[in-house]
Amino acid sequence: MHVPKTEANVNDAEEYLDNLLRNGSEEGDSGAELELPSWYDEQLFKRGQKYFSKYRFVMTSGMLAGLIAVLAIPSILRVLICTRQSSTCLTAYRRYVRTILHTQAWYFHPIEDRTSKFWTSIAAVRKAHSRSSRMSTKCGAGQITQKDLALTQFGFIGFITLGAHRIELYDEDFLEATSHMWRVLGYLLGIKDEYNICGKGWAESKQRLDIVMRKVFTPALSETNDDFYRMTEALINGLWHINIMFSVEANIYFTKRLAYVKGYEYYSFDYLPGEKCDLLQKSYYNDLNLWDRFIVSYGLFIVTYLHKYSIVRWYFNFRVWLVDFFMYFLPCFAIWSFGIKSAYVRIFKSGSQALEIQLPSKEE
């Protein structure tokens, strides 16, 4: 179902963005209790959880691009640099593996059971945000704001939903259920409804996501600096230990293409509505080395033309599952580089649903 851009919903989206950038940059955590909101739809949320198993490969890829994209947001980048959570290969590896494990807890554990790891994870992440916010404020980088939380929320949902048509994923229930699920997650993680990037339904969510991408992420990713590259390098080189197909330049290319940054078009349809090919625009694909060109070409061909077939989708979903299996039980490349103690990352204590592993202070 195509969502038409009427004057009314465009104005609503612009009002949302203006409020987010002006007032959302002044407010911290919502302070709301860890209770489900009144607008929570249990069946829709559970369908959102189930779609992760169906589209695991492309959703994981979209989230990785989103993690890179948020590094282009100055306020978020300052917090990460200040808190020293992901500035080196080792700290980035441990931080982003924790992020993967928390995200999996939200998708694979029941929300209706208040003793489940879903709720333990939500509480742990909320607490970690509070700790990081205090630390960044103390060192002069400012608190984690509603704007930062909403833009990070975009990182998890923006590219896979806005870019669904680019991989021929025309599953409207997936878009509706996924946007509702992340609206709930945003609420539980401390985002007020007025700043939540996911609205009352997919139609409203799409308008918010679209305007945030075009007016925040596209400009930010068009003007990236050395700090962005250094943090992205740490992220990709850290996660390379769980997937050796990761490449810094190729993954930056994927991310900027998804955000419609000029010069990162690969296919003829890689333009926003109303835009046309500029023959004078430099193509940054030509700057990639042969290996990175192969990764880009191979990856885009798979998701664009083959992912729509169930057998192909099953195969690549299985590959992601296998990567996650080794990441958790036998992270051999990480063991080789970082040692056994640092290579194994856990977010829950063994045999407990209610306790989170305490991180070393140097990683916080």
N, C-alpha and C positions, 0 to 999 in steps of 0.2 A: 504494500500500500504506500503510494507516494504521499508525502505530507506537503501540501502546497504552502508556499511562503506568502501568506496574506499580510496586509499592512499591519493588522492587529497583532499577529504573533511575532512579526519582526520587531515591532515596537516593544512588546513584552520582553523579547530577548535582549534588546538594547538596554532596557531598564534594568534587567537582571544584571547584565555585565557592568553597567555604570555603578549599581549598588555594590556589587562584588568588589570592584576595584577601589571605590571610594571608602565605603564603610567596612567592607570585609577585610580591608588591610589594617583596620584599627582594632578588631575584635579577636580574642583568642577562643579557646574551646567553649562550646555552648554551655557547658556545665550541666547538661541534661543527665538524668539518671540512666543507668543501663537497663532501660525498659523499652519494649517495642512501641513504636508510635501508633497513634490511633488509626492511621491510614494503612497500616500493615495488612497485606493480603497474603495469607499463608500459602495458598495454592500457587499463586503467581511467583512468590519467592522460591518455593521448592522447584518449580519448573526452571527458574533461573539457575538454580544449583545444578540441575540435571543436564543443562545444556553444555556445561563445561566438559563433561565426558564426551559429548557428541562432537564438539568443536575445539577440543583441547589444544591441538596443534596451532591453529590460527589465533586462538584466544591468548595462548602463551606468547606467541610472537608479537601480537598487538600490545600486550602488557610490557614486554621488554622494550619495544619502541617507546611506549609511554614513560617508562622509567628513565630512558635517555632524554626524552623531551622535557621532562620537568627539571632536568639539570640546566636547561636554558633559561629558567625563571630566576632572576637575580636573588630574590628574597629566599627562595628555597635553597639555592646554591650556597648562599652565605651561611645558612643554618647548618648545612651538611659539612661545610669546610670548618665551621666553628666547633661543631660537636665531634669532629674527627671520626665519623662513623664509616666513611667510605673513600678516604683519600689515598689509600694504598691498595695494592692488589689483595693482600690478606684481609684487611678490614672490609673492603668492598665485597670480597667473596663471602665472608661471614654475614655481613649485613644483608646482602641480597638473597642469600640462601634462606635466611630467617624470613625475609619478605615472601619468598616462594612458599615456605612452610605455613606461614600465617594465612596466605591466600588460599592454599589448599584446605586449611582447617575451615575456612568460611564456606567452601564449596562442598566439602565431603562430610561434615559433621552436622547433626540435626540442630536446627535452631529452636525447635519446640522443647528440647531437653535442656533446662537451665544448668545442669551439671556437665554438659558436654564440652568438648574442647573448642567448639565454636565460641562459646561465651568466655571461656578462659582466654582464648586468643584475643578476642575483642578487648577485654579488660587489660590484657598485657600491652597491647598496642596503644591503647588510650593512655596508659600509665607511662609508656616509653615516650610518647609525644609530649606529655606534660614535663617529663624529666629533661628532654631535649630542649623544650621551649624555655625552661628556666635557665639551662646552661647557656643557650645562645643569647638570651637577654643579658646574662651576667657578663658575657664577653663582648657585648656591643653589637651583635648581629640582629637583635630584635626577636620578639616572640614568634612562635608559629601561629599564624593568623587564620581566620576563616578563609581568606583568599588562598593561602598556601594549601589548606586542606582540600578546598574545592578543585584547585588546579592539579593537585596530586590525584584526586578522584578521577579527573579527566584521564590521567595517565593509565588508569586501570580499565577504563571503559570506552574512551573516546575513539581511538583508532579502529577498534574491532567493530564498533557500531556504525560510525560515520563512513567507514571504508568497506562496509559489508557488500555493497553493490559492486565494488571493484574486484571482488573475488566471486561474484555471482552467488552471494549468500542472500537469498531473498526470503528469509524465514521471519515473517513479521512477529510471530509469537516469541521467537528468540530475542528480538529487539525489545519487545514489550516486557518480557520477563526479566531480561538482563538489566534493563534500566530501572525496573522496580527493585530488583535485588540490591543494586548499588545505591539506590536512593535510601533503602533501609540501612545498608552498611554505612553510608555517609552519616546518617542520623546517629547511629550507635557509636561512631568514631568521633562524634562531637561537632558535626556540621549542622548549623541551624537550617531550617527549611528554606528560608529566604536566600541562602547562599548555596544550597545543595544543587549541584550541577545537573542532577536528575530531577525532573519535575513530576507532575501528577501522572503522566503517561508518556509513551514514547514520542508523541507529537511535540509535547513541550520540552522533553529532554533533548530531542534532536535539535531544536532551535537554540537551546542553551549551549549544547556541545559545539554546534556549528559556529556560533558567533565567538565563542572562546577560542576555538581553533584558529579562525581567520584573523581575529584581532589581538590575540595574545600569543599563541604558540607559533603561528607562521612568522610574524615579525621577529619573535625572540630567536627562533631557529635560523632565521636569515642573517642574524648578526651575532653569531656565537663567538665567544672569546677563548683565551687560553685556559682559563679555569674550567670552562665547560669541557674542553677537549681532555684536559688532565683527569677530570672526574669520570668522564665517559671511558677513557682509557683504563682507569682503575676498575670500573664496573665490568667492562667486557673482558679484560684480562683476568679479572677475578673469576667471572663465570665461565671463562674458557675451560676452567678445570672440571666443569661438569658437561660441557659441550664444546668439543674442539673445532666445530664449524663456525664458532663465533669469531668475528673479525671487527676491529674497531672501525675501520673506514667503511666496510660494507654495512654494518649496523647503523652507523650515522647516516649513510645513504638511504637505507630503508626508512629511517625515522623522518628525515627531511622530505622524502617523497610522500609519505603518508600525510605530512602537514602542508603539502602543496607549496613547498619552497621552490622558487623559480630556479631552473637549472638542474633540478632533480627529477624531471619527468623521464619516464622510461617508455611508457606506452602512449599512444595518441590520445587516450582518454584520461591521462594524468593532468587534467586541467580543471579548474573550478568552472561552474556554469558561466558562460559569457566570455571566458578567456580563450585566447587562441595561441597557437604556437608562434613564438618569436624567433625568427631565424637568426637573429643577432645574439640571442641569449646563449651564453656558454653552457655546455653540457658537462656537468661535473663527473658524469660516468666515465668520461675520457681520462680523468685524472687518476682513476683507480688502477691498481696493478692487475695483472692477469688473474691472480687468485681471487681478489675481491670482485672482479668483473664476473668470474665464474659463479661465486656465491650469490651475487645479485641476480644474475640471469637465471640461474638454477632455481633460486628461491621464488622469484616472481613468476616464473613459468608454472611452478607447482601450484602456488596459491591461486593464480589467476585462471588457469585452464584445467587443472587436474583435481583440485580440492573438491569440486562439486560432485565427484564420483565417490560413492560410498566406500569402495574398496581402497581407493587411494587415501581417503580421509581416515579409514581404519588403520591403515599401515602407518601413517605419520602420527596419528594419535598414539599408537602403540610405541613408536620410537620415543615420543615425549615421555610416556609412562616408563620406558626402560631407562631413559636418562635420569628421571626422578628416582627410580629404584636404586640406581648406582649412587646417585647423589646422597641418598639417605643411608644406605647400607654398606657401600664400598666405594667411597670417593677416591679412587686410586691416584688420579693425577694430583688432587689436592693433598693427599698423604705424602706423595713424592715431594711436592713443593713446600708444604707448610708443616708437615709432621702430623702424626695421628691425632694428637689432642686438638689441634686447630682445625683439622680437616672435617671432623665430625661435628656437625651443627645440630643442636636440638633446641626446641622452644618449650618443651614440656619435660618435666622430670619423669623418669621411667616409672610406670605403674600408677601415675597420678594424673587426674584430669584437672586438678585445681592449682597446680604450681608451675611457675615459669622458671626456666633457668636464669640465674643472675649473670649478667654480662660482666666481663672484666672492665674495670674503670677506663682502661686505655681505649676500649672500643666504644664506650659511650660518648 
